[in-house]
């Protein structure tokens, strides 16, 4: 629980129209206290903190991990993967200097952390670099890159199937259908049909402790408060399997 999360819950709720994300941050701020140099919440503010945690859970499944958001993000990832692959094969791709820098180099997260020069170029790049390239790549000779870019620009996104169980039985049928209808080679199918797992942890009891100061002066984890909504079951991460495929 921090100021940034409280801010974006209210802000994102307003812009998306999902009222479940609205929280009473003013009440939480009033209930904050300090004990032994640690920030915690007075017991009478427990319900406001619970509302904050539940709001995060609802916003993740209704907004941040919504099918459209997930589909768009994965489509963007595949576009950049294909562009990176083509650049590695010697293909000439339109790109701004900052984007071109990363298309032509194999850099890891550690490289960016250890070499300030890489990070400086990364900070010069923003969404306009990527979107301008994607608009041009729509007409690239590579059919896969062109298809993916047109899908994003025209909002013809991946279809997404969610399930808490296995989707293996559906995957092969969908692959055969897409290969037959789109005339796609099997080695290129990974750009058009793929599976994965997404998850949401409402409250991590091991890393994100929210401490409550009780009326008797004790300090407890919010999950230990009597009649608390935030119990061990709610704190457990929820995983969902998904399949993305072109329509």
Secondary structure by P-SEA (a helix, b strand, c coil): ccaaaaaaaaaaaaaacccccccaaaaaaaaccccccbbbbcccaaaaaaaaaaaaaaaaaaccccaaaaaaaaaaaaaaaaaaaaaaacccccccaaaaaaaaccccaaaaaacaaaaaaaaaccaaaaaaaaaaacccccaaaaaaaaaaaacccbbbbbbcccaaaaaaaaaaaaaaaacccccccccccccbbbbbbccccccccccccccccccccccccccccccccccbbbbbbbccccc
